């Protein structure tokens, strides 16, 4: 039990710290990639939406002329 407590409160070695930081960096990269993918698809969605709405407006303008 004392050994377990010592391990819990011991200062991590540089190797352990580097390993933890690597995992954090990998997770941050995955989150950033997900955000980039989401943003890319939102841009495409809005481009399609704008084109559709512009086409509809042109149709409606033609009906009133």
Phi, psi and omega in degrees: 000319179295322179296319179297317178296320178298318179295321181295323185257003179287148176290128181295149178285162176303324178297315179295319178296317179296320179295318178297316181295323177299316179297318178298319180294321179295319178294318179297322179296316179298318178296318180294321178295321178296317179296319179297316180298317179299312181298318179302313182289328176293322177297314179298318178301312182290326174300313179297319180296316179299315180298317180296315182292322177296319177298318179295317178299319178297321178296315181294323177296324179292328180288329183271349183279000000 
